[in-house]
Amino acid sequence: MVIISRSPAAPLLPELIEQFRKIVGERHAITDAADIEAYVAEERNRFHGRSPLVLRPGSTTEVAAICKLASEHKIALVPQGGNTGLVGGQTPHNGEVVVSLLDKIREVDTASNTMTCEAGVVLQIAQQKAADVDRLFPLSLGAEGSCTIGGNLSTNAGGTAALAYGVAREMALGLEVVLADGRVLNVLSKLKKDNTGYNLHNLFIGAEGTLGIITAATLKLFPKPRSIETAFVGLKSPDAALKLLAIAQSEAANALTSFELLSEMAVDFSIRHGIDVRDPLAQKHAWYVLMELSSPSDDARTPLETILGRAMEDEIVDDAVIAANLTQRAGFWKLRRDVVGAEAGGRLDQARHLRAVGHRAGLHRRGQ
């Protein structure tokens, strides 16, 4: 199986490393420990694994050959995209071979509103390719500058636009997958209205590589919105946020594309430990909502102002600000997306503090 093994992997014999190297070529079989380091640790360094070999195949045929050889010799593989996961699922904990995936966009088809791309394509690049042809690929995550389509689908990523467009599963029409024994399952499709047979591609979405390695996907594209308005709101409780959500859905319907609930602790953490992050509101609040409306017409601001006006009249919202420009909108989203990075910074600050305390107490030992 193409899964993370539960026990330490046996040492990979030199002759097997050579066989893997022949599949992908000398330059794309990484064995140097310094070069492998980036593949075995995630960004917060909470999970740190080990691997004797990282493979960077250049085609589905090469992925199939890797899986076939691994299956024959019972070698565990860990498929890895952008290595942005926060729970260690992409980490080779027990010495598995890492497979880093393909990164070509095969086709953008505006007639069917689809994009077919390989699993290693960075999410932000997919978004930009859609924008280049006046379309929207709505999946959006804090790690979109480095996470990949294969990882998004393998984890069934939610993203900030799930309210309007659904999670990753709803954005994929079909997949190309390499099974554990090296067979290739091609269920790529552009059809939205397809009610025939089993929905095989859905088995692999959210399966995190346990059933096979996703190598390509056909993704849905949507009309690009003409108007986007973003608000940062302060309120007293999650119950108040639910009331605000009900008003927003009543007034804006499908134009409500994002609605993110943040605690005061998360916002404070991002402001204190993030880089160039500021509180959009004058005072602190127990809870916050970051909400966004998108419209195919030229006016998303009027319904947003109506929503906030109703909520303030009903004393649901204590304070709110609507982004005045693209820079302020980006600042709102940066506050939201920097929570994870700020957490890492906060932990680093804490570690530095503990080391300083250890020095003062005479407890620090060289190498610790």
N, C-alpha and C positions, 0 to 999 in steps of 0.2 A: 504493500500500500504506500501511497505517497503521503505519509503522515510523520509527525514528530514521534520518535520512538520513546517508549517509557523507561528504557534502561540505557546506560551508556553504550554508544555504538562501538563495535570492535574497530581496532585500528584499520585504516584503509590501506590495503597493500599497494606498494609502488606500481605493480603491474596493472592494477585496476585504475589507479590515477592516470596511468599512461593511456589506458583504453578510453577513459573519459576525455582526456586531452585530445585524442585523435578525432573524437566526435566534433568538438567545438573549435579546435585549433589552439596552438600554443599560447597565443595572446589572450585567449578567453577562458583559460583554465588557471585560476589564481590559487597558488599554494603558499605564497609568502605571508608570514604571520602578520606583518605590518599592514599589508594590503587587505588582508581578510578582516582586520579589526573593525572596519566600518560596517561589516555585515553581521557581526556577532553581538553588537551592543546597540540598544535603542537610545533615543535622544535624551531621555531622562536618566539613563544608566541604571535603571532599576533592575533590568534583566541583562545579564552578560553571559553569553554562551561560548561555544567553541566549534570550530569546523576545520577539517583538514583541507577542504577544497571548496572553492566557489566557481560555479560554471555560468558562463554568459553565452547561451546559445543564440544563434543568429537566424534560426528558422524553426517552424513547427516540426519539421523533419528531424532536426537535431534534438529538440525536446523529447520527441518520441523515442529516439535512439538512447537518450539518457535514461528515460524511464524503463525502457526494455532492459538495458544493462543493469540498472539498479534492482529491478525486480528479479532478474536471474540470480543475482548475488546477494539478495536480501539486504540491500543498502538503503537506509532511510534518507529521504529527500525532504528539504524544506523549501517550498517556493517562496520567493521574496520579491516584493515590489519596491516601494519607496522606503521601506523600513521605518515607517512612521507610527506603527501600532503602539498602543500604550499598555498592552497586557501581555506582551511577550510571545504572542502567537507566531510571529515571524522569526523568532530567535532560535538558532540551532542549539538547544539546551544541552544535548547529549552527544555532540560530535557528528551531527548529520551533515550531509553534503547540501550546500545552498545552491539553488537554481534561481538566477536573476533573469528576468524575462524580457521578451522582445518589445521594441518600442517604436514601431512604424504605424502611421495612419494609412490604412489601405485605401479608403475611399470616403469621400463626403458626397452624399447624394441629396441634393435639394428637392428633387422630384418626389422622393419617398420620405424626405425629412429624416434621414438616417446618416450615421457615421459608423464605419467599420474600422476598428483600430485594434492593435495588438495590446496585450495585457500590460506591458511595461510603459505604455504611454502615460506621461504625467497628466494628472487631472486638469491642471491649469492650461496645458497645451491643448487638450481636447476642447476646453471651454473657448480658447482663442480661435481654434480652427472653425468652430461653429460660428463665432462672432464674425469671422472673416467673410462668411457667406450670408450674413444677416440672419443668423439663427442663434438659438440659445440651447446650450446643454446645461440644465439647471442644477446638477449635483454640485454642491459647494461645501467645502470643509475647511477647517483651520489649517490643515496640512496640505491644501490643494497645490501648493507650489512644489511639492515633492512626492506626495502619495500618488499611486498609479491606479489605472482602471482595473487591472486584475485584482489588486488588493481591495479596491472599493467593492467589487462584485463578490469576491470571496468572503468578505465580512458583512456583506449586505449593508453598506454604509448608509446612514440616515441623512446627514447633511442638514443645512439650515433651511432648505427649501422643501423639505419633506411634506410640510403642511399642504402645499399646492400641487406638487409634482410626484409625491410619493418617495419611497426610499430607492436605493440602487436597483432592487429587483424590478421595480416598475419601469425602469429606464432602459432595460436590456430586452431586445427582441429575440436575440439568439446568441449562441456561443460556439466557439471552437475549443475543444477540450482534449488534452492528452490523458488517457487513462493510465492506471498504474503499470499495466503490462506493455505500454507503448502504443496501443491502438489509438487512432485519432477519431474522435466523435465530432463530426461537423454538422451542427444544427444552427449555423448562421442563417438568419432570415431577415428580410425587410418588411415582412407582412405584419400589419397590426391586427388585421382580421383573419386570424388563423385558428380555427376551432377543430383541427384534425389531430387525432392521435394523442399520445402522451406529451406533456410539456416537459421534455427531458432537460432543457437547459436550466430550468428552475431548480433541479436537484443540486446543481453545482454552486448556485448563488447562496452565499451564507455558509457553505460547507467548509470553508477555510482550508481547502487543499486536500481534504481527507478522501475525496472520491476521485480526484484527478486534478491536473493543472490546467487552469484556464489560460489559453494562449491568445485568444482574440474574442471580440464581442461586437455585435451590431447594436448601436445605441440609438435611442430616440432623440430627435431634435425638435425644438419648439419655436414658435414665432418669437423674435426678439422684442422685448418690451420697449416702448418708446419713452415711457415715463416711470421713474422709480423714486419713491419718497420713503425716507427712513426716519423713525422716531425713537428716542430713548426716554423711557418713562419710569418714574419712581412711584411706588405704591406700597401698601402696608402688608400684604399677605398674598400667598398663592391663590386664595379664594378670590381676592380682588382681581388677580390676573385672569382667572377663569371668566369673571364677569366682563372684563375688558375684551377677552377673546370672543365672547358671545356677541358683544356689540360690533366688534370688527368684522366677524363673519356675516352678521346681519347687514351691515352697511356696504361691505366690500366684496363679499362672496369669494370667488376664485382669485380676485386681485390681491388678496392677503397671501403673500408668498412666504413670509418668515414671521415667527413669533417665538422669541427665545426668552425663557425665564431665568434670571440670574439672582443669586442671593447677594446680600450686602458683603458677606465674607469673600465671595468670588470676585466681586468688583473691586473691593479694597485690595485684595491680593494682587490683582492685575495692575492696579494703579501703583502700588508700592514697589512691585518687583518687575513690572514690564518696562519696556523702553519707549519713551515718548508716548505714554498712555495718560490721559487726563479724564477726570470725572466730568461728564457733560452737564451735570446738574449742580446747582449751587449748594445744596445740602445733601447729606447722606440719607438713604432710605433703607428700610428693612429688605425690600425686594425691588427688582428692576425688570422691565420688559424691553427688549430690543425688537421692534416690529418694522416690517417693510411691506409696502404695497407696490405692485408692478402693474402697469396698464399698457395695453397695445395702442391706446390713444395718447394724447399729449397731457393728460391731467390725472395724476394720482394724488395730488396734494389736497384737492377739495374733499374727497372722501376721507383722507387721513385726518384733516382738520375737523371734519364732522364727527368722526369716531372719538377723537380726544375731547372735543367739546362736550359730547354726551357723557363721556366717562367722568369728566370734571364736574359737570352739573349733578351727577349722581353720587359724587364724592367717592368714586372708585379710584381715581388717579389723583395723586398729591401734586405731582409736577411732571412736566414733559417738555422736550425740546425736539423740534424737527430739524434735520440737517439742512443747513442753508446752502451747501455746495458739496461737490464730490469729495473734497478734502475732509470736511466734517463727517460725511457719511463713512468714509474710509476709517476715520478715527473711532467712530462708534463700533464698527466691526473689528477693528484692531483690539479694542478693549475686550471684546468677547473672545476673540481667537487667541489672545495672548495669555489666557488663563493657564493653559498647560505650560507654556514657556516660563511664565511667572512662577509657577509651582516649582519648576526645576531651579530657577534662580533663588527662590526662597529656601529650598533645601540646600543649595550651595552656600547661601548666606549662613544658614544654621550650622553647616559643617565647618565653615571658617570660624564661626564663633566658638564652637566646641574645641577646635584645635587651639584657638587663642587661650581658652580657659585651661586647656591641658598644659600649654607652655607655662602659664602663670603658676599652675599648681605643681610644676616639675614632673608631670606625668607623661609628657610627650617622648616617644621613643623613635629613633631614626627609622624611616621606612614605613611608619604607620600613617 
